[in-house]
Amino acid sequence: MSKYIYGTPKAKNHARHLRKTMTREEGILWRCYLRRYPVRFYRQYAIGQYIADFYCRKAKLVIELDGSQHFMEAGEEHDQKRTGFMEKFGIQVLRFTNKEILSNLYGVCEYIDLVVKNRLKKFQNS
C-alpha cells in the first residue's frame, strides 16, 4: 500500500497538468455544478498514485467520468484497481459516462447531491 494516500509527488505533478486540460465533459460538470457545490470538491486530485477526476474530502467521495478508453479491457482492469485502492481508505467512487454528462446532466447532479448528503449523514452519526 502506498504511503501517500493523498498523492505521490509524481501524481501531484500530473494532476496539475490535467487541471489545465480537462475534458469537455469534466469542464461541464465542474462549471455547471461542482465548483459551486456547498461542500467543496477538488478537480484532478491525486490520491496515492491515482488521479481522481473530482474528490470531496468531507464526504470521502470520488467522481469519475469515463470516456471510451475506460470500456476496453485494460481500462476496466485499471479502473478496478484504482477503485479498490480508494475503497481501502473508505472512499466511495461514483462513475458516470461522458454520454450521461451530455444527455442527463441534471440527473447526474441530483444523484451526486443525494450521495454526498447520505455520506455526510453517515459520517456525522459515526
Protein Blocks (a to p, Z undefined) as FASTA:
>chain_A
ZZblnopfklmmmmmmmmmmccfklmmmmmmmmmmgfbdcdehiaehjbccfbacfklop
acddddfklmgmklmmmmmmmmmmmmmnopacddddfklmmmmmmmmmmmmmmmmmmmmm
mmmmZZ
